[in-house]
């Protein structure tokens, strides 16, 4: 009887020890609010971001942008020249990605995929005006706004413990 109990205990320990490392090595699940909080922190601390669009040949194009502060829905806004390549690309294919990261401090990153819309609204443009635009002659007629409504967001934020899954390298993400 003692041998049987020892064997059962040993088998239970073997099974238990096989399960535990899988749980410890797997990605921790984060709730939506934690992911959004961690994303807001990185977005707020990042002056510039990257905007990726798709050109007429299907080739991704990326450029540095200076976004307006994100709102509660994490809608991203930019101002740009109405004759820019990005405006033409967005009008042809509204699928975009906005990427926020500070690679010097290596705090993490936020990647937002969504749909972009070119907004040609002079009244809204005046409300969102930046001081340095005064140095651009006729800026009111040169700029349009780009509004990006998020569809998905993935976040790495080391301070909050949001890391890649060690097996798949997938970042914690949410769908809007």
C-alpha positions as CSV (number, residue, x, y, z in Angstrom):
1,X,0.0,0.0,0.0
2,X,2.8,2.4,0.9
3,X,4.5,1.6,-2.5
4,X,1.2,2.4,-4.3
5,X,0.8,5.8,-2.5
6,X,4.4,6.6,-3.2
7,X,3.9,5.8,-6.9
8,X,0.7,7.8,-7.1
9,X,2.4,10.8,-5.3
10,X,5.4,10.5,-7.7
11,X,3.1,10.4,-10.7
12,X,1.1,13.4,-9.5
13,X,4.4,15.3,-9.0
14,X,5.6,14.5,-12.4
15,X,2.3,15.5,-14.0
16,X,2.1,18.7,-11.9
17,X,5.7,19.7,-12.7
18,X,5.0,19.2,-16.4
19,X,2.0,21.5,-16.2
20,X,3.5,24.3,-14.1
21,X,6.3,25.3,-16.5
22,X,3.8,25.7,-19.3
23,X,1.8,28.1,-17.2
24,X,4.9,30.0,-16.0
25,X,6.4,30.3,-19.5
26,X,3.2,31.3,-21.2
27,X,2.1,34.9,-21.7
28,X,0.1,36.4,-18.9
29,X,-3.4,37.5,-19.9
30,X,-4.1,41.2,-19.4
31,X,-7.5,42.8,-19.2
32,X,-8.5,45.5,-21.7
33,X,-8.2,48.4,-19.2
34,X,-4.6,47.4,-18.3
35,X,-3.6,47.3,-22.0
36,X,-5.3,50.6,-22.7
37,X,-3.7,52.3,-19.6
38,X,-0.2,51.0,-20.7
39,X,-0.8,52.2,-24.3
40,X,-1.9,55.6,-23.2
41,X,1.3,56.0,-21.1
42,X,3.5,55.2,-24.1
43,X,1.5,57.4,-26.5
44,X,1.5,60.3,-24.1
45,X,5.3,60.1,-23.7
46,X,6.0,59.8,-27.5
47,X,6.3,63.1,-29.4
48,X,6.5,61.5,-32.9
49,X,5.1,58.3,-34.2
50,X,5.2,56.4,-37.5
51,X,2.2,56.2,-39.9
52,X,2.2,53.3,-42.4
53,X,0.0,53.4,-45.5
54,X,-0.2,51.3,-48.6
55,X,0.7,52.8,-52.0
56,X,-0.9,52.1,-55.3
57,X,1.4,49.1,-56.0
58,X,0.6,47.5,-52.6
59,X,3.9,48.5,-51.1
60,X,3.8,49.7,-47.5
61,X,5.0,53.3,-47.0
62,X,6.0,54.7,-43.6
63,X,6.8,58.2,-42.4
64,X,7.3,60.1,-39.2
65,X,4.3,62.1,-38.0
66,X,3.5,64.5,-35.1
67,X,0.1,63.3,-33.8
68,X,-2.3,65.4,-31.8
69,X,-2.9,64.1,-28.3
70,X,-5.0,60.9,-28.3
71,X,-8.6,61.1,-27.2
72,X,-10.5,58.7,-24.9
73,X,-11.3,56.4,-27.9
74,X,-7.6,56.4,-28.9
75,X,-8.5,58.0,-32.2
76,X,-5.4,59.4,-33.8
77,X,-5.4,62.7,-35.6
78,X,-2.7,64.3,-37.8
79,X,-2.5,67.3,-40.0
80,X,-0.7,67.1,-43.3
81,X,-0.5,68.7,-46.8
82,X,-3.6,68.1,-48.8
83,X,-1.3,67.2,-51.8
84,X,0.9,64.7,-49.9
85,X,1.4,61.2,-51.0
86,X,-0.1,59.9,-47.7
87,X,-3.4,61.6,-48.5
88,X,-3.5,60.0,-52.0
89,X,-2.7,56.6,-50.4
90,X,-5.4,56.9,-47.7
91,X,-8.0,57.9,-50.2
92,X,-7.1,54.7,-52.2
93,X,-6.7,52.4,-49.3
94,X,-7.9,53.5,-45.8
95,X,-6.1,50.7,-43.9
96,X,-3.2,52.1,-41.9
97,X,-1.0,51.4,-38.9
98,X,0.3,54.0,-36.4
99,X,3.4,53.0,-34.4
100,X,4.5,54.7,-31.2
101,X,7.8,53.9,-29.6
102,X,10.8,55.6,-27.9
103,X,13.7,53.4,-28.8
104,X,16.2,55.4,-26.7
105,X,14.4,54.6,-23.5
106,X,13.1,51.2,-24.6
107,X,9.8,51.4,-22.6
108,X,7.9,49.4,-25.2
109,X,5.6,50.2,-28.1
110,X,2.0,50.7,-29.3
111,X,0.9,49.6,-32.7
112,X,-2.6,50.6,-33.8
113,X,-4.2,49.3,-36.9
114,X,-7.3,51.1,-38.2
115,X,-9.1,53.0,-40.9
116,X,-8.0,56.5,-41.9
117,X,-10.1,59.2,-43.3
118,X,-9.0,62.5,-44.8
119,X,-11.0,65.3,-43.2
120,X,-11.1,68.6,-45.2
121,X,-12.8,70.8,-42.6
122,X,-11.4,74.3,-42.2
123,X,-13.3,75.0,-39.0
124,X,-12.0,71.9,-37.3
125,X,-8.5,72.6,-38.7
126,X,-8.6,76.0,-37.0
127,X,-9.7,74.5,-33.7
128,X,-6.7,72.0,-33.9
129,X,-4.2,74.6,-35.2
130,X,-0.7,74.4,-33.9
131,X,1.3,77.6,-33.2
132,X,4.1,76.9,-35.7
133,X,1.6,76.8,-38.6
134,X,1.6,80.6,-38.5
135,X,5.0,80.5,-40.2
136,X,3.5,78.6,-43.2
137,X,2.0,80.9,-45.7
138,X,-1.7,80.1,-46.5
139,X,-1.6,77.1,-44.2
140,X,-5.4,77.0,-43.9
141,X,-5.6,76.0,-47.6
142,X,-2.6,73.7,-47.6
143,X,-3.5,71.4,-44.7
144,X,-6.1,68.7,-44.2
145,X,-6.6,66.4,-41.2
146,X,-6.3,62.7,-41.0
147,X,-8.5,60.8,-38.6
148,X,-7.6,57.2,-37.7
149,X,-10.2,55.1,-36.0
150,X,-8.6,52.1,-34.3
151,X,-9.5,48.5,-35.1
152,X,-6.8,46.7,-33.2
153,X,-4.0,47.7,-30.8
154,X,-1.0,45.7,-29.6
155,X,1.1,47.0,-26.7
156,X,4.4,46.2,-25.1
157,X,5.0,48.1,-21.9
158,X,7.8,46.8,-19.7
159,X,6.8,48.9,-16.7
160,X,3.4,47.3,-16.7
161,X,4.7,43.9,-17.4
162,X,3.1,43.7,-20.9
163,X,5.6,41.6,-22.7
164,X,5.7,39.4,-25.8
165,X,4.5,35.8,-25.4
166,X,7.8,33.8,-25.0
167,X,6.7,31.1,-27.5
168,X,4.8,33.1,-30.2
169,X,6.3,36.6,-29.6
170,X,2.8,38.0,-29.9
171,X,2.2,41.2,-28.0
172,X,-0.8,41.7,-25.7
173,X,-3.6,43.1,-27.9
174,X,-7.2,44.2,-28.0
175,X,-9.9,44.7,-30.7
176,X,-12.0,47.8,-30.7
